Amino acid sequence: MQFKDVIGQIAIKQTLAQMVQQNRMPHAQLFLGSSGYGSLALAIAFAQYILCTNKQTDDACGTCRSCMKAQKFIHPDIHFSFPTIGSKVTSDSFLPQWRTALSETAYLDYNEWLQNIGAENKQGNINKDECVNIIKKMSLKTFEGSHKILIMWLPEYLGKEGNRLLKLIEEPPENTIFILVAENQELILNTILSRCQLVNIHALSDEDIKQGLVQTARISESEAAAIVYMSDGNFREALKLTQHKETENSSLFLDWMRKCYLGKPLDMVTWVEEFATIGREKQKFFIRYALHFMREYMILKMTNNNRVRLQHVELSSAQNLTKIIAFDQIEAITNILSDAAYYVERNANPKVLFLDTSIQMHRILKPAKR
């Protein structure tokens, strides 16, 4: 992976390239930020740039022998460590699945990764055997490149076993670099944090995500623009949203609100029965869209500013609703939607859940008809 393949993050890419050009690379860095912001992608591109034998000013060449191996995630001097399941296992046991996952996207999600390796309800971790294996691998000489590099994804799952790596990280062998890629700083051992240079990876801009979706998901700019508003700067979330048409959720939500407002039992039951057939994942994204709409609607009602994160048709609908839904009703509706999201995650019966939610919604909206 080259820097050009990483969505946005221009300033950080320039800084990392300058480190290599000036040969001032810290021996241990912590890339902190959601995987959807590109922290893991940046770490992989950084490692490839370090080992590239024909470096350009701001990126790896992508064609030298080192780059060809790095791009297939098989370079012998780039080592990966990540959460796994089971005792007496190491990351090496799951390298085929890891390479497959990275070849699909470097914007990995922890829960999806665990499902890829058959975790089911098991908790992933980076165990004692993995730490011993890291110490062994990083004590060896380089095979081909100028440096040995360890990319550890989610050091939060090291736990107390991370203490085994302290001496190695503090006093690494010559030309050894550690890149830790984390999402939650509070879950990392302070003794490890103190030995790393922190690199904060921030949320992506709307424009970066839009262009990234057009290039990687092969969708139109208008479709990408609709998804951007719900992604909150997270490219991984944006990729998930490409599987769920926002325009469909928009019309479905407004139709539901209309039926709840009118309160005709047969119409609400018919809507619920049809909605129950679309599947749990689509139901989750529907509620997520509904919460997004209500958040933007509240901003619109408070500021009367049309520059909210809604598409033209949605904005028109939201403006019409300002005459119907008051501030106290917004809070009540949001609470109901949040409760529905909770129960959908826990496999509640969709017919029972959404009929009850529809009735509650009608009771909230009913006073507005006076």
Summary of the structure (lengths in Angstrom):
residues: 370
radius of gyration: 24.3
end to end distance: 60.7
largest distance: 78.9
contacts: 1164
relative contact order: 0.10
helix: 60%
strand: 8%
